[in-house]
Amino acid sequence: MSDADAALHEALDTVVRRNPGQALFRQAVHEVLESLAPVVKQHPEYVEGGILKRIIEPERVVSFRVPWVDDNGVIQVQRGCRVQFSSDLGPYKGGLRFHKSVDEDTLKFLGFEQIFKNALTGLGLGGGKGGSDFDPHGKSDGEVMRFCQSFMAELAHHIGQDLDVPAGDIGVGGREIGYLYGQYRKITGRNEAGVITGKGVGYGGSWARTEATGYGLVYFVREMLQDTKYSLEGARVVVSGSGNVALYAAKKASQLGATVVACSDSQGYVLDEDGLDLDLLSEIKDVRRERLSAYAEERGNCTYFHGKNVWEVDCDIALPCATQNELDGDDARRLADNGCRLIAEGANMPCTEEAVEVIHERGILFGPAKAANAGGVATSGLEMRQNAGRLQWDFERVDSELDRIMTNIHATAAATADEYGVPGDLAAGANIAAFRRVADAMLAQGVI
């Protein structure tokens, strides 16, 4: 066994030993490390410099309690956490997730992924992630506000525009960001707009931030199809989820000529053969905060399949935009059998390891999350840039910058895959390109 292979095995063994029960984090690390053998063999300095040993350990994990009072006057206590994984390229950057499933395993997996995603943008951002097991669904505005204020009362000690810059994620939208930022200002007494991204455009936010992850995903898909005989024009698209990422991926795909026929929520999926009415979908999900079944009731001439899996719908392009490990090996086989030609990840690690193996075996084009869904953090970086200059760019400029960044990410991943002998493997190309940027920075800055 070569020194490079031994170092990779040692790193994987260390992750398993030190993180018992943290299956998501171990999966995320394995997915990256298994693709790094070519680069580690060519660059022994990465082994000698202990890069593999260091990059798998977060720089800091902060865990704290979050007490708040519900509308009935009952004291509730949630757990908050911020994983500050890597600051080698810049301040920690990554979203906050409020969902009952949030735990340290989830946040370490997301924070680890964020290191490499952020590196690919070229914007000088480190990687981190945070959140709480609080679920805003079904809570009143007052309850959400009181929780956010309590959460920020502790988080404020650990963040700053040059230290750690949170953003939104699942369960944290414009309402939550507003409450969080307001409390940060009250605690610190500073108008430090760059401390959090995803703000409203009226108080330091950026145009196109809401649309960015979904739009960026479709820009990446467009680039994937560039050298094939296929295009988005006339393609039949299925999207999982019905939140911001799914909604704006569907909108951009439709603008580029595709027909988006299905999307989903936690209880089932809707199939609309005429193409989803995205204005109605947006009103139901964003404004009224209702279940997807309400879309079928109002739209008519379409069907909501309760308890069913959206990946049973035949399509040319599948965009998993809901959550981690939502598309498994059986789903991938079904999609392949039904003629799917491309799968691009809009959520974080939505395809299981078995699914990715099937995707490669069946010759389906694959866009990995850390490249394909980098549009959100890229636009967050652009928001930070605007905040630093006390500027606000118009929508068209931000969208143009986003398009340029996603095009460059695809080009970098493709070129790196070619360079290291895995042509066409965008996952390996993205992992290697991102790893090299972070590893080189770590070597340059010494053992810290």
Secondary structure as UniProt FT lines:
FT   HELIX           3..18
FT   TURN            20..21
FT   HELIX           23..33
FT   TURN            34..35
FT   HELIX           37..42
FT   HELIX           44..48
FT   TURN            49..50
FT   HELIX           51..55
FT   STRAND          60..69
FT   TURN            71..72
FT   STRAND          75..86
FT   STRAND          92..98
FT   TURN            100..101
FT   HELIX           104..121
FT   STRAND          127..132
FT   TURN            137..138
FT   HELIX           141..155
FT   HELIX           156..158
FT   TURN            161..163
FT   STRAND          164..167
FT   TURN            170..171
FT   HELIX           174..188
FT   HELIX           193..195
FT   HELIX           201..203
FT   TURN            207..211
FT   HELIX           212..224
FT   TURN            225..227
FT   TURN            233..234
FT   STRAND          236..240
FT   HELIX           244..255
FT   TURN            256..257
FT   STRAND          259..265
FT   TURN            266..267
FT   STRAND          268..271
FT   TURN            273..274
FT   HELIX           278..282
FT   HELIX           283..287
FT   HELIX           293..299
FT   STRAND          303..306
FT   HELIX           310..312
FT   STRAND          317..320
FT   TURN            324..325
FT   HELIX           329..337
FT   TURN            338..339
FT   STRAND          342..344
FT   HELIX           353..361
FT   TURN            362..363
FT   STRAND          365..367
FT   HELIX           369..372
FT   TURN            373..374
FT   HELIX           375..388
FT   TURN            389..390
FT   HELIX           395..419
FT   TURN            420..421
FT   TURN            423..424
FT   HELIX           426..445
//
